[in-house]
Amino acid sequence: MAEKNPQDQTKNVLSLLNAASGTTPINSTDNTLPQAKALKARFKAGSIPLQTDFADLIDIASIGRQAVGCAEGQIGPADGLTLSETGRLELKTNPVKGIYVDKDGVAVKVGDGLKVDDRGVFLPLGDGLKHGGAGLDINCKSAGGLRADNEGTGVVPGNGIQVDASGVSVKGGNGIAVDSNGVNVRLAKGARTNGGEGHGNNGSTSGGAGGLFLDANGLSVDAGDGMQINSRGVSIKLASNSGLYVDENNGLRLQNRLSLQNGLSLQNGLSLQNELWIKTMCQLHGADYFAYEDGIAVFFCNNPNSCVAYVYGRHGKFMTAKRESIKLESATANAILGITGFLDNTKFATCMIRWENKNAHSYSWFKCEVKEFFNDNQTWNIDIQLHDAR
């Protein structure tokens, strides 16, 4: 009998295994080993086994050795198989490749994040995950500020937010500074200063600038000269005895009744006190001397050969136009020019007087007749000493 080659032996082994499982029937046309039942019939009593029958019997006996990789030319079981300590053929598993075998069969060894059930191996979903059409996707909450697409997951920037290579940050606009310390108010020294030099430095994030002050406590007004901050807010700071008054209804105004040492007075209107008024009138007329009392004020201007006086009535009184009663010392006035007064030229609230060949001096006296405007029946003759206006 010719010997079978390894290919025939392998074919015989597979055929016998298939036959044992009932998947491939053995018939007379197959060049394979007979089934065990048929081979036994050839060795029953009264039968004469052939040489091929003995060969088949030996080949069947050798199938076990081939199955476990112990036949001639073999170096052990096939890939994925191994012999147990008891010599049985088992599946060979790699402990680090996620496969294990026990009495229940072959199974996948699952680690953290994986599960196995009758459907197979699957990934249970945690918060923020979903199964998409192409696999596992990020589940972005609607209106949650995130997006996920084929480029990856990112932040959706809204108003005032920007995303760049440095990450998510606040987008600073006018008056806002953003740095490693956080978001700050940015101050400017002032672009419209109405002629002033400005206050502080542009871009300041602390201290004073532009009329504001910024520190750890917050933003506040930086009160300059004439300003203050009190319990009601920002207000004008009034000096003591300034004659000024401020309230929320009328704003800044002069006090209704005011008397100041600087020559101003106020009672239903602003006016000059005697001293400042007289000095002002002397400067206005270029006067060398002046004289005044309750009802009249006179300002004298000397010329080389004459003297001119400006006369003003006061407190409802006026000087009469009697030229013979108007004297500078003993010299009678040479001419009278009425500036304001009645048409009869007998009463003057304001007038000019001229003396020829006469000058005024500090020791001189001025004389005239004075009456009241509302009661001209009463007359005063007054003598007033002159004072130096220079």
matplotlib code that plots the C-alpha trace (Angstrom):
import matplotlib.pyplot as plt

x = [0.0, 1.3, 2.0, -0.2, 1.4, 0.9, -1.8, -3.8, -3.3, -4.6, -7.5, -8.2, -8.2, -10.5, -12.8, -13.0, -13.7, -16.4, -17.8, -17.9, -19.9, -22.2, -21.3, -19.7, -20.9, -18.2, -18.9, -17.0, -15.9, -14.0, -10.3, -10.6, -10.7, -13.9, -16.1, -15.4, -18.6, -17.8, -14.2, -15.4, -17.6, -14.5, -12.9, -16.0, -15.9, -15.6, -14.3, -10.9, -9.5, -7.5, -4.2, -5.9, -8.2, -5.2, -3.8, -7.1, -7.2, -3.6, -4.5, -7.6, -5.5, -3.0, -5.6, -5.5, -1.7, -2.2, -5.0, -2.8, 0.3, 2.3, 2.5, 5.8, 6.8, 4.6, 6.0, 2.8, -0.8, -1.8, -1.9, -4.5, -4.5, -2.6, -2.5, -3.7, -1.9, -4.1, -3.2, -6.4, -6.5, -7.6, -7.8, -4.8, -5.7, -3.5, -4.2, -3.5, -5.6, -9.0, -10.0, -10.5, -11.9, -13.6, -16.1, -18.8, -16.9, -14.8, -15.6, -14.3, -12.7, -14.1, -12.3, -13.6, -16.1, -17.1, -19.9, -21.0, -24.5, -26.4, -25.9, -22.1, -19.6, -20.8, -19.8, -22.3, -22.9, -22.0, -23.0, -22.2, -21.9, -24.1, -24.0, -23.8, -24.0, -20.2, -19.5, -19.3, -20.1, -20.0, -23.5, -23.6, -26.4, -28.6, -27.7, -24.9, -22.1, -20.4, -20.2, -19.0, -18.3, -15.7, -13.0, -13.5, -15.2, -15.1, -16.6, -19.2, -18.2, -21.0, -21.0, -17.9, -16.1, -13.3, -11.5, -8.0, -4.8, -4.5, -8.0, -11.3, -11.0, -13.0, -13.0, -12.3, -14.1, -13.8, -12.9, -12.2, -8.7, -8.2, -4.9, -3.7, -5.1, -8.7, -11.1, -10.5, -11.9, -9.5, -9.2, -8.2, -6.7, -9.4, -9.7, -12.0, -10.5, -11.8, -8.3, -7.0, -4.0, -6.0, -5.9, -3.7, -2.5, -4.2, -4.8, -4.6, -6.3, -5.7, -5.4, -6.8, -7.4, -10.0, -11.8, -12.3, -10.4, -10.1, -8.8, -9.7, -12.9, -14.3, -14.7, -15.4, -15.3, -11.9, -13.0, -10.8, -10.8, -14.2, -15.8, -16.7, -18.4, -20.8, -23.7, -25.8, -23.2, -21.0, -21.6, -19.9, -17.7, -18.5, -15.9, -16.8, -18.5, -18.4, -21.8, -22.8, -25.6, -26.4, -29.3, -30.8, -33.7, -32.1, -28.4, -25.6, -26.6, -25.7, -27.1, -30.2, -28.6, -24.8, -22.2, -18.5, -15.4, -14.2, -16.6, -19.5, -23.0, -26.2, -29.8, -32.2, -29.3, -25.5, -24.0, -20.7, -20.1, -19.1, -15.4, -15.1, -17.8, -16.0, -12.7, -14.3, -15.9, -12.6, -10.9, -13.8, -13.6, -9.8, -10.6, -7.9, -10.2, -13.6, -16.2, -19.3, -21.9, -25.4, -27.1, -24.4, -21.0, -18.7, -15.6, -13.1, -10.7, -8.1, -7.0, -4.2, -6.6, -9.9, -11.6, -14.5, -16.6, -19.1, -22.0, -24.2, -27.3, -27.6, -30.3, -33.2, -31.6, -30.3, -28.4, -30.4, -29.3, -28.8, -25.4, -24.8, -25.1, -22.6, -19.1, -15.6, -14.3, -15.5, -15.5, -18.9, -19.4, -18.9, -21.1, -23.4, -24.2, -27.1, -26.7, -29.9, -32.7, -36.0, -36.7, -36.9, -33.2, -33.8, -33.1, -30.2, -29.6, -26.3, -24.5, -21.1, -19.8, -16.8, -14.8, -12.5, -9.0, -9.6, -8.3, -9.4, -7.2, -7.4, -8.1, -10.9, -14.6, -17.5, -20.8, -24.2, -28.0, -29.6, -33.3, -35.2, -36.8, -40.1, -40.3, -38.5, -39.9, -37.0, -33.6, -30.1, -27.0, -24.0, -20.3, -18.1, -14.4, -12.5, -10.3, -7.3, -8.3, -4.7]
y = [0.0, 3.4, 5.9, 9.0, 12.4, 15.2, 16.9, 13.6, 13.1, 16.7, 16.0, 12.8, 14.5, 17.3, 14.7, 12.6, 15.6, 16.8, 13.3, 13.1, 16.3, 15.2, 18.1, 16.0, 12.5, 10.0, 8.0, 5.5, 8.2, 10.3, 9.5, 9.8, 7.6, 5.6, 6.2, 4.3, 2.2, 1.1, 0.2, -1.8, -3.9, -4.9, -6.4, -8.3, -12.1, -13.9, -10.9, -10.7, -7.1, -5.8, -4.0, -0.7, -1.4, -1.8, 1.4, 3.3, 1.9, 3.2, 6.6, 7.0, 6.2, 8.9, 11.6, 12.3, 13.0, 15.3, 17.2, 18.1, 18.8, 15.7, 13.9, 13.6, 16.9, 18.9, 21.2, 21.7, 22.7, 25.2, 28.9, 29.8, 26.3, 24.8, 21.7, 21.9, 20.3, 17.3, 17.0, 18.3, 20.6, 24.1, 27.6, 29.7, 33.2, 36.3, 37.8, 41.3, 41.0, 41.0, 37.3, 34.7, 31.1, 29.3, 26.5, 28.6, 29.2, 31.9, 35.5, 39.1, 40.5, 44.0, 46.8, 50.2, 51.8, 48.6, 46.1, 42.8, 41.4, 39.2, 41.8, 41.8, 44.2, 47.8, 51.2, 52.5, 56.2, 58.6, 62.2, 64.3, 61.3, 59.8, 57.2, 59.0, 57.8, 57.3, 56.3, 57.9, 61.6, 64.5, 65.4, 69.2, 70.7, 73.1, 76.7, 75.4, 77.3, 74.2, 72.8, 69.4, 68.8, 67.0, 69.5, 68.8, 70.2, 73.9, 76.8, 78.9, 82.5, 85.0, 88.7, 89.9, 86.4, 85.4, 82.1, 82.0, 80.0, 81.1, 79.8, 81.4, 85.0, 88.2, 90.5, 94.0, 97.0, 100.7, 101.4, 97.7, 96.2, 92.4, 90.8, 88.0, 89.8, 89.8, 92.3, 95.9, 99.3, 101.2, 105.0, 107.8, 111.2, 112.9, 113.8, 116.8, 118.7, 122.2, 123.6, 121.6, 119.3, 116.2, 114.1, 111.0, 108.7, 106.9, 103.2, 103.3, 100.4, 101.8, 105.2, 108.5, 109.5, 111.5, 112.6, 109.1, 107.0, 103.2, 100.8, 97.6, 99.1, 100.1, 103.0, 106.5, 110.1, 111.8, 115.1, 118.0, 121.7, 123.0, 119.5, 117.1, 113.7, 113.5, 111.2, 112.6, 112.2, 114.6, 118.3, 121.7, 122.5, 125.9, 127.9, 129.4, 132.8, 132.6, 134.1, 131.2, 128.6, 125.4, 123.0, 120.3, 122.4, 125.7, 124.7, 127.2, 130.8, 133.8, 134.0, 136.3, 138.5, 138.8, 141.2, 140.6, 142.3, 142.2, 144.9, 142.9, 143.0, 141.3, 142.0, 141.1, 141.7, 142.1, 145.5, 147.0, 148.2, 151.8, 151.2, 149.1, 151.1, 154.4, 152.9, 151.6, 155.0, 156.8, 154.4, 154.8, 158.7, 159.0, 161.0, 162.6, 163.2, 162.1, 163.1, 161.2, 161.1, 159.5, 161.3, 162.2, 161.1, 163.4, 162.6, 165.4, 165.4, 168.2, 169.8, 172.4, 175.4, 173.8, 171.1, 168.9, 167.0, 164.1, 164.1, 161.1, 161.1, 158.2, 156.6, 158.5, 161.9, 164.4, 167.6, 170.7, 172.8, 176.0, 177.0, 179.5, 176.8, 174.5, 175.4, 174.0, 175.7, 179.3, 179.0, 178.8, 176.4, 178.0, 175.5, 172.6, 169.9, 167.7, 164.0, 162.6, 164.6, 166.3, 168.4, 171.6, 171.2, 171.9, 168.4, 166.2, 162.5, 162.7, 165.7, 167.3, 170.5, 172.7, 175.3, 177.6, 178.4, 176.1, 172.6, 170.2, 169.2, 166.8, 169.6, 171.1, 171.0, 170.5, 172.3, 171.8, 171.6, 168.1, 167.1, 163.8, 162.6, 161.8, 164.8, 167.8, 170.1, 169.1, 170.5, 169.8, 172.0, 169.7, 170.2, 167.2, 167.0, 165.6, 162.4, 161.5, 158.8, 158.2]
z = [0.0, -1.0, 1.8, 2.1, 1.9, 4.6, 2.5, 2.3, 6.1, 6.8, 4.5, 6.3, 9.7, 8.6, 6.9, 10.0, 12.2, 9.8, 9.6, 13.4, 13.5, 10.7, 8.4, 5.6, 4.8, 3.7, 0.5, -1.6, -4.0, -1.4, -1.0, 2.7, 5.7, 6.2, 9.1, 12.3, 12.0, 8.5, 9.4, 12.4, 10.0, 8.1, 11.2, 12.5, 12.9, 9.6, 7.7, 6.2, 6.6, 3.8, 3.9, 3.3, 6.2, 8.5, 7.1, 7.7, 11.2, 11.9, 10.3, 12.4, 15.5, 14.3, 14.0, 17.7, 17.5, 14.5, 16.2, 19.2, 17.0, 18.1, 14.8, 12.9, 11.4, 13.8, 16.5, 18.5, 18.1, 15.4, 16.0, 18.6, 20.2, 23.1, 25.3, 28.8, 31.8, 31.3, 27.6, 26.2, 23.3, 24.3, 22.8, 23.5, 24.7, 25.0, 28.5, 27.2, 24.1, 25.7, 25.1, 27.8, 27.9, 30.8, 31.2, 29.6, 26.4, 24.7, 25.7, 25.3, 28.4, 28.8, 30.7, 32.0, 29.7, 27.8, 28.3, 26.8, 26.4, 24.0, 21.3, 21.5, 22.8, 23.2, 24.7, 27.3, 27.0, 29.7, 30.0, 27.0, 24.5, 21.9, 19.1, 15.8, 12.3, 12.0, 15.6, 18.9, 19.0, 21.5, 22.6, 22.6, 24.6, 22.6, 23.4, 25.6, 23.9, 22.3, 18.8, 17.4, 13.8, 11.6, 12.7, 16.3, 19.4, 20.2, 21.9, 20.2, 21.0, 21.7, 22.1, 24.0, 23.8, 21.4, 20.7, 19.4, 19.8, 23.4, 24.3, 25.3, 26.4, 26.8, 23.8, 25.1, 23.6, 24.3, 27.9, 28.7, 29.3, 29.4, 30.7, 32.9, 35.9, 34.6, 33.1, 34.1, 33.3, 31.0, 31.8, 29.5, 30.4, 28.4, 24.7, 25.2, 28.1, 27.1, 27.1, 30.0, 30.0, 30.9, 34.0, 34.4, 31.6, 28.8, 29.3, 33.1, 34.9, 38.4, 39.9, 38.6, 35.0, 33.1, 36.2, 37.5, 40.1, 39.9, 42.7, 44.3, 45.8, 42.4, 40.1, 41.4, 40.5, 41.2, 42.7, 41.7, 42.8, 43.5, 43.5, 46.3, 46.8, 49.7, 50.7, 47.9, 45.1, 43.2, 44.1, 44.0, 47.0, 48.3, 50.2, 53.6, 53.3, 49.5, 49.1, 47.0, 47.5, 45.7, 45.9, 43.8, 42.5, 41.6, 41.1, 41.9, 42.7, 44.8, 48.3, 48.6, 51.3, 51.0, 52.4, 51.7, 52.7, 49.2, 48.2, 46.8, 48.2, 47.2, 48.1, 45.3, 42.9, 42.8, 43.5, 44.7, 48.3, 48.8, 48.8, 45.7, 43.9, 44.6, 43.4, 40.3, 39.5, 40.1, 37.6, 35.2, 35.2, 35.7, 38.8, 41.0, 44.0, 45.2, 47.8, 49.0, 51.6, 52.0, 49.2, 46.7, 45.2, 43.3, 41.3, 40.4, 37.4, 37.4, 34.1, 33.8, 34.1, 35.2, 37.1, 36.0, 38.5, 37.8, 40.3, 41.0, 43.2, 45.8, 47.9, 46.1, 46.4, 43.8, 43.4, 42.5, 39.5, 41.5, 40.2, 42.9, 45.6, 43.9, 45.1, 45.2, 48.3, 47.6, 43.8, 42.2, 39.3, 35.9, 34.0, 34.7, 32.1, 32.9, 31.9, 33.3, 35.0, 34.5, 31.5, 33.5, 34.2, 37.9, 39.2, 38.1, 39.1, 37.2, 35.8, 35.0, 36.6, 35.4, 37.3, 35.4, 36.8, 39.7, 40.8, 43.4, 46.4, 49.3, 51.6, 49.4, 50.3, 47.9, 48.6, 47.0, 47.7, 47.8, 47.8, 47.9, 44.7, 46.3, 48.6, 47.1, 49.8, 52.1, 51.2, 52.6, 52.1, 52.3, 52.7, 51.8, 52.1, 49.1, 49.3, 47.1, 44.6, 43.3]

ax = plt.figure().add_subplot(projection="3d")
ax.plot(x, y, z, "-o")
ax.set_aspect("equal")
plt.show()
